[in-house]
Amino acid sequence: MKKAFWFSLFTIFFFLNTQFNAFHLIPKEKFEYSKLEESETLVIGKIMNSEHGKIMDDGGFTGTYYFKGSGNGRSVVGKQVYEKYIRNEVPEKTAYDPYKTQIGGQAILYSLFDKVFGLDNAVNLYIFRIFNSLSLSILLTLFLYWISQKFNFTVSVITFLLLLPNYWLFLYGKSSWWCNWVYFLPFVYGLLFFEKNKNSSFKKYIFTLSFLFFLKFWFTGFEFITVFLVSSSIPYIYYFFENKISFYRDFIWRHFIILMIPLLINIGFLLYQFYILTGNIQNGIDHLKDAFTRRSSSEYFYEPNQNYLILLKKFHLDIITRYLGNSFINENLTLIKIPFALILFIGIACSMYLYIKKIDRKLVFTTWFSILAPFSWFILFQQHAHIHKHIDFFIWYCPFLILVILLISLALNSFLKTLQ
């Protein structure tokens, strides 16, 4: 009962931090921008389009809703549509520019909610954001609960205290577009499932994970897909890894089954949307090819005075270097920049300490294997990482940095015990 109170408190703290920046741990200017980040205007444009007509108008895609007297471009028009939306106005549509790279399933659900309940639009948007903030908060708390089951409650408390100031984890947690909670679904489920069912059949695991993969594709499409795939495999690797052919064989075919069904459903629905929009499925296939090529392209450039980045780009190290250099804690609180590189350095030191002390060496190896999740995106999808510096820092935590923070917590807990 006592622990239930503390875990409820963790959820409340995470929620207040995500939804309201209640503790001012997120830089004020970044939090203000996150209240209406450009991508979220695509969701609002979609809801407005559904209010004007039907949910599957223009293929059901999210997009930019143009009306008489609106400006030009997604950024300008998106904000204008937002103002109209929260005032419950539905101006006559003059054009609609759909965002076709993902199905926009989250916005389809929001539109359905809007039509069924008919609430004030400002209330709708508030509910959507609360749903996303609360979902992220609950999943992070469940991760802390797993820590208490696997190790002890003290370690989960230390992890909570270390996680909370990491503002990139929470910055877009409320966003009705990014839906950051989906990236932790299979990871947290896998940890809890295998901790409770170490010798169980894998049928339930395969079925449930396949459904969670479907939710990911529905809510965020192919966004951060390589990060999600690596992250989802971490619990399985942690609990079952053996350097045997049988492990690799079972791992590959089980996760192939988990992935393929929701992936095919997602692609099939996306092509159906293109058929509604253009009357031609081939347009959808061509668009997917183009989107992959663009996002994985290295055709981006630096200013002539950024010599070191130009040099690093030749070795595909520029993106990773940039993403190691930014602060992970609000500089207004620390007064100095504390880069991601520092937390990695501390993580390495704590990993060596745990290894020497023979404290869960398997977790140490699994944690550093999970660095492939953010690296896969920074290396394979360089253009996205180059452009979206306002969000891509988040993927450090999926789940690599939250596991690094767990290693630091374990090391601190062990050190504190030696002082007693």
C-alpha positions as CSV (number, residue, x, y, z in Angstrom):
1,M,0.0,0.0,0.0
2,K,2.8,2.3,0.9
3,K,4.6,1.6,-2.4
4,A,1.4,2.1,-4.3
5,F,1.3,5.6,-2.9
6,W,4.8,6.4,-4.0
7,F,4.3,5.0,-7.5
8,S,1.1,7.1,-7.8
9,L,3.1,10.1,-6.7
10,F,5.8,9.3,-9.4
11,T,3.0,9.3,-12.0
12,I,1.6,12.6,-10.8
13,F,5.1,14.2,-10.8
14,F,5.9,13.0,-14.3
15,F,2.4,14.2,-15.5
16,L,2.8,17.7,-14.0
17,N,6.2,18.0,-15.5
18,T,5.1,16.9,-19.0
19,Q,1.7,18.7,-19.2
20,F,2.4,21.9,-17.3
21,N,6.2,22.2,-16.7
22,A,5.2,22.6,-13.1
23,F,8.7,22.4,-11.7
24,H,10.3,24.6,-14.5
25,L,12.7,21.8,-15.4
26,I,11.9,22.3,-19.1
27,P,13.4,25.6,-20.6
28,K,10.5,28.1,-20.8
29,E,11.0,29.0,-24.4
30,K,11.1,25.3,-25.5
31,F,8.0,24.5,-23.4
32,E,6.1,27.5,-24.9
33,Y,7.0,26.3,-28.4
34,S,5.9,22.8,-27.6
35,K,2.4,24.1,-26.9
36,L,1.9,24.5,-30.6
37,E,4.7,22.9,-32.4
38,E,4.4,23.0,-36.2
39,S,3.8,19.2,-36.6
40,E,0.8,19.4,-34.2
41,T,-0.9,21.8,-36.5
42,L,-1.2,18.9,-39.0
43,V,-3.4,17.1,-36.4
44,I,-5.6,20.2,-35.9
45,G,-5.8,20.7,-39.7
46,K,-7.1,17.1,-40.0
47,I,-9.7,17.5,-37.2
48,M,-10.9,20.8,-38.9
49,N,-11.1,18.9,-42.2
50,S,-13.2,16.2,-40.6
51,E,-15.5,18.8,-39.0
52,H,-15.9,20.4,-42.4
53,G,-16.8,17.0,-44.0
54,K,-16.1,13.4,-43.2
55,I,-13.3,11.7,-41.3
56,M,-11.8,10.0,-44.4
57,D,-12.0,13.1,-46.6
58,D,-8.7,13.6,-48.4
59,G,-7.7,10.1,-47.5
60,G,-8.0,10.7,-43.8
61,F,-4.5,12.2,-43.8
62,T,-3.4,14.9,-41.4
63,G,-2.6,18.1,-43.3
64,T,-2.8,21.9,-43.7
65,Y,-6.4,23.2,-44.0
66,Y,-6.6,26.3,-46.2
67,F,-9.6,28.7,-46.1
68,K,-10.5,32.0,-47.7
69,G,-8.2,34.7,-46.3
70,S,-5.6,32.2,-44.9
71,G,-1.9,32.8,-45.5
72,N,0.6,30.6,-47.2
73,G,2.7,27.7,-45.9
74,R,2.2,25.2,-43.2
75,S,3.7,27.2,-40.3
76,V,1.5,30.3,-40.9
77,V,-1.7,28.6,-41.9
78,G,-1.4,26.0,-39.2
79,K,-1.4,28.6,-36.5
80,Q,-4.4,30.4,-38.1
81,V,-6.3,27.1,-38.2
82,Y,-5.4,26.6,-34.5
83,E,-7.0,29.9,-33.6
84,K,-10.1,29.1,-35.6
85,Y,-10.3,25.7,-34.1
86,I,-10.2,26.7,-30.4
87,R,-12.9,29.3,-31.2
88,N,-15.0,26.5,-32.6
89,E,-15.0,28.1,-36.1
90,V,-15.1,25.9,-39.2
91,P,-14.3,28.2,-42.2
92,E,-15.1,27.0,-45.7
93,K,-12.2,25.0,-47.1
94,T,-10.5,26.3,-50.2
95,A,-7.7,23.6,-50.3
96,Y,-6.1,20.9,-48.2
97,D,-2.5,19.9,-48.3
98,P,-2.2,16.3,-46.9
99,Y,0.8,15.0,-45.1
100,K,1.1,11.6,-46.7
101,T,4.1,10.0,-45.1
102,Q,2.1,8.4,-42.3
103,I,-1.5,7.3,-41.9
104,G,-2.2,9.8,-39.1
105,G,-4.1,7.3,-37.1
106,Q,-3.9,9.4,-33.9
107,A,-5.8,12.3,-35.7
108,I,-8.4,9.8,-37.1
109,L,-9.1,8.8,-33.5
110,Y,-9.2,12.4,-32.3
111,S,-11.6,13.3,-35.2
112,L,-13.9,10.3,-34.2
113,F,-13.8,11.5,-30.6
114,D,-14.7,15.0,-31.7
115,K,-17.7,13.8,-33.8
116,V,-19.0,11.4,-31.1
117,F,-18.8,13.7,-28.1
118,G,-19.2,17.1,-29.7
119,L,-17.2,18.9,-26.9
120,D,-15.8,22.4,-27.1
121,N,-12.7,22.3,-29.3
122,A,-10.4,23.8,-26.7
123,V,-11.6,21.0,-24.3
124,N,-11.0,18.4,-27.0
125,L,-7.4,19.5,-27.5
126,Y,-6.9,19.6,-23.7
127,I,-8.1,16.0,-23.4
128,F,-5.9,14.8,-26.3
129,R,-2.8,16.3,-24.7
130,I,-3.7,15.0,-21.2
131,F,-4.1,11.5,-22.7
132,N,-0.6,11.6,-24.2
133,S,1.0,13.1,-21.1
134,L,-0.7,10.6,-18.8
135,S,0.2,7.7,-21.1
136,L,3.9,8.6,-21.0
137,S,3.8,9.2,-17.2
138,I,2.2,5.8,-16.6
139,L,4.7,3.9,-18.7
140,L,7.7,5.6,-17.1
141,T,6.2,4.7,-13.7
142,L,5.8,1.1,-14.8
143,F,9.5,1.1,-15.7
144,L,10.2,2.3,-12.1
145,Y,7.9,-0.4,-10.8
146,W,9.9,-3.0,-12.8
147,I,13.1,-1.7,-11.2
148,S,11.6,-2.1,-7.7
149,Q,10.7,-5.7,-8.6
150,K,14.0,-6.5,-10.2
151,F,16.2,-4.7,-7.7
152,N,14.7,-2.7,-4.9
153,F,12.5,0.3,-4.2
154,T,15.5,2.6,-3.3
155,V,16.9,2.1,-6.8
156,S,13.6,3.1,-8.4
157,V,13.5,6.2,-6.2
158,I,17.0,7.2,-7.3
159,T,16.1,6.5,-10.9
160,F,13.0,8.7,-10.6
161,L,15.0,11.6,-9.2
162,L,17.6,11.3,-12.0
163,L,15.0,10.9,-14.8
164,L,12.9,14.0,-13.9
165,P,15.4,16.7,-14.8
166,N,16.0,15.1,-18.3
167,Y,13.7,17.6,-20.0
168,W,14.0,16.1,-23.5
169,L,12.2,13.0,-22.3
170,F,9.2,15.1,-21.4
171,L,9.2,18.1,-23.7
172,Y,6.9,16.8,-26.3
173,G,5.2,14.2,-24.1
174,K,1.9,16.0,-24.4
175,S,2.0,16.5,-28.2
176,S,-1.1,15.1,-30.0
177,W,1.2,14.6,-33.0
178,W,4.4,12.9,-31.6
179,C,2.7,10.7,-29.1
180,N,6.1,9.8,-27.5
181,W,4.6,7.2,-25.1
182,V,4.2,4.7,-28.0
183,Y,8.0,4.2,-28.1
184,F,8.1,2.7,-24.6
185,L,5.1,0.4,-25.0
186,P,6.9,-2.9,-26.1
187,F,10.0,-2.1,-24.0
188,V,8.0,-1.7,-20.7
189,Y,5.7,-4.5,-21.5
190,G,8.6,-6.9,-22.3
191,L,10.4,-6.1,-19.0
192,L,7.3,-6.7,-16.9
193,F,6.2,-9.8,-18.9
194,F,9.6,-11.6,-18.7
195,E,10.1,-10.6,-15.1
196,K,6.9,-12.3,-14.2
197,N,7.0,-15.2,-16.8
198,K,10.6,-16.3,-17.2
199,N,9.7,-19.8,-18.4
200,S,6.4,-19.1,-20.1
201,S,5.2,-19.8,-23.6
202,F,6.1,-17.0,-26.1
203,K,2.7,-17.1,-27.8
204,K,1.3,-14.4,-25.5
205,Y,4.4,-12.3,-25.9
206,I,4.3,-12.5,-29.7
207,F,0.6,-11.7,-29.9
208,T,0.7,-8.8,-27.4
209,L,3.9,-7.3,-28.9
210,S,2.4,-7.5,-32.4
211,F,-0.6,-5.5,-31.2
212,L,1.7,-2.9,-29.6
213,F,3.5,-2.7,-32.9
214,F,0.2,-2.0,-34.6
215,L,-0.5,0.8,-32.1
216,K,2.9,2.3,-32.8
217,F,2.3,2.3,-36.6
218,W,-1.3,3.6,-36.1
219,F,-0.2,6.5,-33.9
220,T,3.1,7.6,-35.4
221,G,3.7,5.6,-38.6
222,F,7.3,5.1,-39.6
223,E,8.6,7.9,-37.3
224,F,11.8,6.7,-35.5
225,I,11.1,3.2,-36.7
226,T,14.6,1.8,-36.3
227,V,14.7,3.3,-32.7
228,F,11.4,1.5,-32.0
229,L,12.6,-1.8,-33.4
230,V,15.8,-1.9,-31.4
231,S,14.1,-0.7,-28.2
232,S,11.4,-3.3,-28.5
233,S,14.0,-6.1,-28.6
234,I,15.9,-5.0,-25.4
235,P,13.8,-6.9,-22.8
236,Y,14.1,-10.2,-24.8
237,I,17.9,-9.8,-25.2
238,Y,18.3,-8.9,-21.5
239,Y,16.4,-11.9,-20.2
240,F,17.4,-14.6,-22.8
241,F,20.6,-13.7,-24.6
242,E,23.0,-16.6,-25.2
243,N,25.7,-16.7,-27.8
244,K,24.2,-19.7,-29.5
245,I,22.7,-20.2,-32.9
246,S,19.4,-21.3,-31.3
247,F,19.0,-17.9,-29.6
248,Y,19.7,-15.9,-32.8
249,R,17.3,-18.2,-34.8
250,D,14.5,-17.9,-32.3
251,F,15.0,-14.2,-31.8
252,I,14.8,-13.5,-35.6
253,W,11.8,-15.5,-36.4
254,R,9.8,-14.5,-33.4
255,H,10.4,-10.8,-34.0
256,F,9.8,-11.2,-37.7
257,I,6.3,-12.5,-36.9
258,I,5.7,-9.7,-34.4
259,L,6.7,-7.1,-37.0
260,M,5.3,-8.3,-40.3
261,I,1.5,-8.4,-39.6
262,P,1.2,-4.8,-38.2
263,L,3.6,-3.5,-40.8
264,L,1.6,-5.0,-43.7
265,I,-1.6,-3.7,-42.1
266,N,-0.1,-0.2,-41.9
267,I,1.2,-0.2,-45.4
268,G,-2.1,-1.6,-46.7
269,F,-4.1,1.1,-44.9
270,L,-1.7,3.8,-46.2
271,L,-2.1,2.6,-49.8
272,Y,-5.9,2.6,-49.3
273,Q,-5.7,6.2,-48.2
274,F,-3.8,7.1,-51.3
275,Y,-6.4,5.3,-53.3
276,I,-9.1,7.5,-51.7
277,L,-7.0,10.6,-52.3
278,T,-5.7,10.0,-55.8
279,G,-7.5,6.9,-57.1
280,N,-4.1,5.2,-57.6
281,I,-2.2,2.9,-55.2
282,Q,1.0,3.3,-57.2
283,N,1.2,6.9,-56.0
284,G,1.4,5.6,-52.5
285,I,4.2,3.2,-53.3
286,D,6.1,5.9,-55.1
287,H,5.6,8.3,-52.2
288,L,6.9,5.8,-49.6
289,K,10.1,5.2,-51.7
290,D,10.6,8.9,-52.1
291,A,10.1,9.5,-48.3
292,F,12.6,6.8,-47.4
293,T,15.2,8.2,-49.9
294,R,14.8,11.7,-48.6
295,R,15.0,10.9,-44.9
296,S,18.0,8.7,-45.3
297,S,19.8,11.2,-47.6
298,S,23.0,12.8,-46.7
299,E,22.2,15.8,-49.0
300,Y,22.3,18.5,-46.4
301,F,24.9,21.2,-45.9
302,Y,26.7,23.3,-43.3
303,E,27.8,26.9,-43.4
304,P,31.4,27.4,-44.7
305,N,32.6,28.4,-41.3
306,Q,31.5,25.1,-39.7
307,N,34.7,23.4,-40.8
308,Y,34.7,20.7,-38.1
309,L,31.2,19.6,-39.0
310,I,32.0,19.4,-42.7
311,L,35.0,17.2,-41.8
312,L,33.0,15.0,-39.5
313,K,30.2,14.6,-42.1
314,K,32.7,12.8,-44.4
315,F,32.9,10.0,-41.7
316,H,29.1,10.2,-40.8
317,L,30.0,11.5,-37.4
318,D,28.6,15.0,-37.6
319,I,25.0,14.2,-36.5
320,I,26.1,12.1,-33.5
321,T,28.6,14.8,-32.5
322,R,25.9,17.5,-32.6
323,Y,23.5,15.3,-30.6
324,L,26.1,14.6,-27.9
325,G,26.9,18.3,-27.4
326,N,23.5,19.7,-26.4
327,S,22.4,20.0,-22.8
328,F,20.1,17.4,-21.3
329,I,19.3,19.5,-18.3
330,N,17.7,23.0,-18.3
331,E,20.7,25.5,-18.5
332,N,18.6,28.1,-16.7
333,L,18.9,25.9,-13.6
334,T,22.5,24.8,-13.9
335,L,23.8,28.1,-15.4
336,I,26.2,26.0,-17.5
337,K,25.8,23.6,-20.4
338,I,25.7,19.9,-19.3
339,P,26.0,17.9,-22.5
340,F,24.7,14.4,-23.3
341,A,28.3,13.4,-23.6
342,L,28.7,13.9,-19.8
343,I,25.9,11.5,-18.9
344,L,27.5,8.9,-21.3
345,F,30.8,9.4,-19.5
346,I,29.2,8.9,-16.1
347,G,27.4,5.9,-17.5
348,I,30.7,4.3,-18.6
349,A,32.3,4.9,-15.2
350,C,29.3,3.4,-13.4
351,S,29.3,0.4,-15.8
352,M,32.9,-0.3,-15.0
353,Y,32.1,-0.1,-11.3
354,L,29.1,-2.5,-11.6
355,Y,31.1,-4.9,-13.7
356,I,33.9,-5.0,-11.1
357,K,31.4,-5.5,-8.3
358,K,29.7,-8.2,-10.4
359,I,26.3,-6.4,-10.2
360,D,24.0,-7.4,-13.0
361,R,26.7,-7.5,-15.7
362,K,24.0,-8.6,-18.2
363,L,22.2,-5.3,-17.7
364,V,25.5,-3.4,-18.3
365,F,26.0,-5.2,-21.7
366,T,22.3,-4.9,-22.7
367,T,22.4,-1.1,-21.9
368,W,25.3,-0.5,-24.2
369,F,23.8,-2.7,-26.9
370,S,20.7,-0.4,-26.7
371,I,22.8,2.6,-27.9
372,L,22.1,1.1,-31.4
373,A,18.6,2.5,-31.1
374,P,19.5,6.2,-31.2
375,F,22.6,5.6,-33.4
376,S,20.5,3.7,-36.0
377,W,18.5,6.9,-36.5
378,F,21.3,9.3,-36.4
379,I,23.3,7.3,-38.9
380,L,20.6,5.9,-41.3
381,F,18.2,8.9,-41.2
382,Q,20.6,11.8,-41.2
383,Q,18.4,14.3,-43.0
384,H,15.6,13.9,-40.4
385,A,18.1,14.3,-37.6
386,H,19.7,17.3,-39.3
387,I,16.3,19.1,-39.7
388,H,14.4,18.1,-36.6
389,K,16.8,19.2,-33.8
390,H,13.8,20.3,-31.8
391,I,12.6,16.7,-31.2
392,D,15.3,14.1,-32.1
393,F,17.2,14.5,-28.8
394,F,14.2,12.5,-27.4
395,I,15.4,9.3,-29.0
396,W,18.5,9.1,-26.7
397,Y,16.0,7.9,-24.1
398,C,14.4,5.1,-26.2
399,P,15.6,3.3,-24.1
400,F,19.3,3.8,-24.0
401,L,19.6,6.8,-21.6
402,I,16.9,5.6,-19.2
403,L,18.9,2.4,-18.9
404,V,22.1,4.4,-18.4
405,I,20.4,6.3,-15.6
406,L,19.4,2.9,-14.1
407,L,23.0,1.9,-14.2
408,I,24.0,5.1,-12.4
409,S,21.2,4.5,-9.8
410,L,22.5,1.0,-9.2
411,A,26.0,2.2,-8.7
412,L,24.9,5.0,-6.3
413,N,22.8,2.5,-4.4
414,S,25.7,0.1,-4.1
415,F,28.0,2.9,-3.0
416,L,25.5,4.1,-0.4
417,K,25.4,0.6,1.1
418,T,29.1,0.6,1.5
419,L,28.9,3.8,3.5
420,Q,26.4,2.3,6.0
